[in-house]
Amino acid sequence: MLKEYLQGVFDVGKRGDAREESYYPALKNLLEAFATSSGHTKAHVTVLPKKTEAGNPDFRVWDGKQHIVGYIEAKPPTQENLEVIETSEQLKRYLYTFPNLILTNFFQFRLYRTGELVDSVRIARPFTVFKLKSVPQVEMESEFFNLLEKFFAFSLPKTYSAKSLAVELAKRRAF
């Protein structure tokens, strides 16, 4: 599964004219393949979903029961330092609003829960694609699948208790 994904990322990257969005199909296919193989067969991945109160994350994952699993924000694969992105206003909004979020550059995946980094895995090295012009080797495969399992196991119901609704509404007033 990861070999096919990295082959897809390489195929897009080797052309030399790709934008961030050019890599979205490879990531969507990986997420759907993982969901199917891990028993999350009703999961739905939406690329470029409708705008949310916090902005426009690149992917929204549903569990097939009208519950949001989480959001994914992608950055170009040439953006190697994702720690820098954590300090951006965009990501601060996302971390504050979305309780289950992955930040990725298509090679590194960082999972956040309620604004805190809980897991980070690099599955390959971007320089292999862009400098060495070859398909990168898969790294940390089992750790990556564990990260995805944590992500897919989360579910945020669309209904709220009075207290949780008040908290959610307060969040929206903050921005």
URSUL-V405703 format. One record per residue. N is the residue number from 1. RES is the residue in one small letter. SS is DSSP state (H for helix, E for strand, C for the rest). PHI is phi in whole degrees, -180 to 180 (none if undefined). PSI is psi in whole degrees, 0 to 359 (* if undefined). Layout:
N	RES	SS	PHI	PSI
N	RES	SS	PHI	PSI
//
This chain:
1	m	C	none	312
2	l	H	-71	327
3	k	H	-63	318
4	e	H	-66	320
5	y	H	-62	311
6	l	H	-66	328
7	q	H	-64	317
8	g	H	-64	318
9	v	H	-63	317
10	f	H	-62	314
11	d	H	-58	321
12	v	H	-71	314
13	g	H	-67	327
14	k	C	-69	340
15	r	C	-70	332
16	g	C	83	0
17	d	C	-121	16
18	a	C	-81	144
19	r	C	-101	172
20	e	H	-51	314
21	e	H	-64	338
22	s	H	-63	335
23	y	H	-89	350
24	y	H	-57	316
25	p	H	-58	322
26	a	H	-63	317
27	l	H	-69	319
28	k	H	-59	315
29	n	H	-62	319
30	l	H	-63	313
31	l	H	-62	317
32	e	H	-68	321
33	a	H	-64	317
34	f	H	-63	314
35	a	H	-58	315
36	t	H	-65	314
37	s	H	-72	340
38	s	C	-104	10
39	g	C	91	4
40	h	C	-95	57
41	t	C	-68	342
42	k	C	-98	4
43	a	C	-66	144
44	h	E	-125	134
45	v	E	-111	121
46	t	E	-106	123
47	v	E	-89	133
48	l	C	51	63
49	p	C	-69	171
50	k	C	-57	155
51	k	C	-59	141
52	t	E	-107	178
53	e	C	-64	339
54	a	C	-101	353
55	g	E	134	208
56	n	C	-122	83
57	p	C	-66	158
58	d	C	-77	330
59	f	E	-137	146
60	r	E	-127	134
61	v	E	-115	128
62	w	E	-111	156
63	d	C	-93	5
64	g	C	86	359
65	k	C	-122	26
66	q	C	68	25
67	h	C	-115	135
68	i	E	-78	126
69	v	E	-80	310
70	g	E	174	186
71	y	E	-126	155
72	i	E	-130	130
73	e	E	-111	121
74	a	E	-105	145
75	k	C	-122	160
76	p	C	-57	146
77	p	C	-64	344
78	t	C	-80	349
79	q	C	-84	90
80	e	C	-80	334
81	n	C	-101	91
82	l	H	-73	341
83	e	H	-61	326
84	v	H	-64	323
85	i	H	-66	329
86	e	C	-58	334
87	t	C	-91	358
88	s	C	-72	152
89	e	H	-60	320
90	q	H	-57	308
91	l	H	-69	325
92	k	H	-59	317
93	r	H	-62	314
94	y	H	-63	315
95	l	H	-64	326
96	y	H	-74	326
97	t	H	-94	321
98	f	C	-102	118
99	p	C	-74	348
100	n	E	-139	103
101	l	E	-137	138
102	i	E	-113	133
103	l	E	-109	132
104	t	E	-144	154
105	n	C	-116	21
106	f	C	79	352
107	f	C	-120	324
108	q	E	-113	140
109	f	E	-127	125
110	r	E	-119	120
111	l	E	-101	129
112	y	E	-118	138
113	r	E	-122	125
114	t	C	43	46
115	g	C	86	355
116	e	E	-110	137
117	l	E	-68	122
118	v	E	-114	342
119	d	E	-162	148
120	s	E	-149	130
121	v	E	-140	134
122	r	E	-106	121
123	i	C	-94	347
124	a	C	-168	173
125	r	C	-106	123
126	p	H	-60	327
127	f	H	-62	336
128	t	H	-63	320
129	v	H	-74	310
130	f	H	-89	335
131	k	C	-106	314
132	l	C	-86	346
133	k	C	58	47
134	s	C	-145	166
135	v	C	-72	127
136	p	C	-73	155
137	q	C	-76	146
138	v	C	-73	131
139	e	C	-120	150
140	m	C	49	46
141	e	H	-61	310
142	s	H	-66	323
143	e	H	-64	322
144	f	H	-65	315
145	f	H	-66	328
146	n	H	-65	318
147	l	H	-61	313
148	l	H	-63	323
149	e	H	-64	318
150	k	H	-60	316
151	f	H	-62	310
152	f	H	-72	337
153	a	H	-74	345
154	f	C	-81	147
155	s	C	-147	127
156	l	E	-109	111
157	p	C	-67	152
158	k	C	-80	347
159	t	C	-100	148
160	y	C	-128	152
161	s	C	-77	169
162	a	H	-59	318
163	k	H	-68	312
164	s	H	-68	328
165	l	H	-65	318
166	a	H	-61	319
167	v	H	-65	314
168	e	H	-63	318
169	l	H	-66	323
170	a	H	-64	323
171	k	H	-60	317
172	r	H	-68	331
173	r	H	-74	337
174	a	H	-70	337
175	f	C	-115	*
//
